[in-house]
Each structure stands twice: as structure tokens, then as C-alpha cells.
């Protein structure tokens, strides 16, 4: 699966950003977003099971971030509202073709200033 992510940038605390990720190539069972802040491990942010449409969020973003999709375009969107400085990270789009997320897009930087 090839993943093309876009969006990200610099925003003040309390602001919003939207990330997009378009998938092509192989079929996949889920798509999601992960993030990695400097000095920290990569962590799950949100994901969607493609056939069921079930969406899950990490506790740290629940209520602030919304994941949606466009089936026709094989694209997922991550709407990020009420951003906090601790949301600053490189955000990665990922797709699951096996039992794990095993395909990764290029990262996109999100920086939230205080």
C-alpha cells in the first residue's frame, strides 16, 4: 500500500489542523494515524477498520480529534481541534494489511505553539 499524507503545519494552541492520507495499491483492513514526539516512542492516535467503519482514538485525543474517510478516494482525514503544545509531533499515516499496521506514509510535522 502506498500512502500519501498531507496537511500539518504550525498552529497556535487552541487552533485546528486537518491531515489527509490517500492510500493506493494493495487492499488493507484498517488505516490510522500515529505520532512521534521528540524523544518519545511512536504512539497510536486514531484508526478506522475499513469494512466495519469502527473508529478508535487514543485517550489523549478523544473529544478533540475526529477521524473520517472518503471510501471512493481511499482517503482518511484527521481533523484536529483544540490543539495543545503536547500534540506537537511528526504524524504518520499507516495502513494495516496483516495483523499489524505494516505500511507507513511519510511523516508530516505538526507544531503547536503555546
C-alpha positions as CSV (number, residue, x, y, z in Angstrom):
1,X,0.0,0.0,0.0
2,X,1.3,3.4,-0.9
3,X,0.3,6.2,1.4
4,X,0.4,9.9,0.6
5,X,-0.1,12.2,3.6
6,X,-0.6,15.9,3.5
7,X,-1.5,18.6,5.9
8,X,0.2,19.6,9.1
9,X,2.0,22.8,9.9
10,X,2.3,25.3,12.6
11,X,-0.6,26.5,14.7
12,X,-1.2,28.2,18.0
13,X,-2.6,26.4,20.9
14,X,-6.4,26.1,20.6
15,X,-6.2,26.1,16.9
16,X,-7.1,23.4,14.3
17,X,-5.4,21.5,11.6
18,X,-6.5,18.7,9.2
19,X,-4.4,15.9,8.0
20,X,-5.2,13.8,4.9
21,X,-3.9,10.4,3.8
22,X,-4.6,8.8,0.5
23,X,-4.0,5.0,0.0
24,X,-3.3,3.2,-3.2
25,X,-2.1,-0.2,-4.3
26,X,-3.0,-3.2,-2.2
27,X,-6.1,-3.7,-0.2
28,X,-6.0,-3.0,3.5
29,X,-8.1,-3.7,6.6
30,X,-7.5,-0.6,8.6
31,X,-6.0,2.9,8.3
32,X,-4.8,5.1,11.1
33,X,-2.6,7.8,12.4
34,X,0.3,7.6,14.7
35,X,2.6,10.3,16.0
36,X,6.1,10.6,17.4
37,X,7.3,13.5,19.5
38,X,11.0,14.2,20.0
39,X,12.5,11.7,22.5
40,X,9.3,9.6,22.7
41,X,8.1,6.4,21.1
42,X,5.6,6.4,18.3
43,X,2.1,6.2,19.6
44,X,-1.3,5.4,18.2
45,X,-3.6,8.4,17.6
46,X,-6.7,7.1,15.8
47,X,-7.7,4.4,13.4
48,X,-10.6,3.0,11.4
49,X,-11.5,-0.5,10.4
50,X,-12.2,-0.1,6.7
51,X,-15.0,-2.6,6.3
52,X,-16.8,-2.1,9.6
53,X,-16.1,1.6,9.9
54,X,-15.3,1.3,13.5
55,X,-13.2,4.2,14.7
56,X,-10.9,4.2,17.8
57,X,-9.0,7.0,19.4
58,X,-6.3,7.3,22.0
59,X,-7.4,8.8,25.3
60,X,-5.1,11.8,24.8
61,X,-7.0,13.0,21.7
62,X,-10.5,11.7,22.3
63,X,-13.0,14.5,22.0
64,X,-10.6,16.8,20.2
65,X,-9.6,14.8,17.1
66,X,-12.0,13.3,14.6
67,X,-11.1,10.7,12.0
68,X,-13.2,10.4,8.9
69,X,-12.9,8.8,5.5
70,X,-13.8,9.0,1.9
71,X,-14.3,5.5,0.6
72,X,-14.3,6.4,-3.0
73,X,-10.9,8.1,-2.6
74,X,-9.5,5.6,-0.2
75,X,-8.6,8.6,1.9
76,X,-8.7,9.3,5.7
77,X,-8.8,12.6,7.3
78,X,-7.8,13.6,10.8
79,X,-9.4,16.8,12.0
80,X,-7.5,18.1,14.9
81,X,-9.2,20.7,17.1
82,X,-8.3,22.4,20.4
83,X,-4.7,21.6,19.7
84,X,-2.2,21.6,22.6
85,X,1.5,22.0,22.6
86,X,1.8,18.4,23.7
87,X,0.2,17.4,20.3
88,X,3.4,18.6,18.7
89,X,4.9,15.6,16.8
90,X,5.5,14.1,13.5
91,X,2.3,12.4,12.4
92,X,2.4,9.2,10.3
93,X,-0.4,7.7,8.3
94,X,-0.4,3.9,8.4
95,X,-2.3,1.0,6.8
96,X,-2.9,-2.5,8.1
97,X,-2.5,-5.3,5.6
98,X,-1.8,-8.1,8.1
99,X,-2.4,-8.2,11.8
100,X,-0.4,-5.1,12.3
101,X,-0.1,-1.7,10.9
102,X,2.7,-2.5,8.4
103,X,2.6,0.2,5.7
104,X,3.7,3.7,6.6
105,X,3.5,7.0,4.8
106,X,5.9,9.8,5.1
107,X,5.5,11.8,8.3
108,X,4.1,15.3,8.4
109,X,5.1,17.8,11.1
110,X,2.5,19.3,13.4
111,X,3.8,22.0,15.7
112,X,1.6,23.7,18.3
113,X,2.9,26.8,19.8
114,X,1.9,27.9,23.3
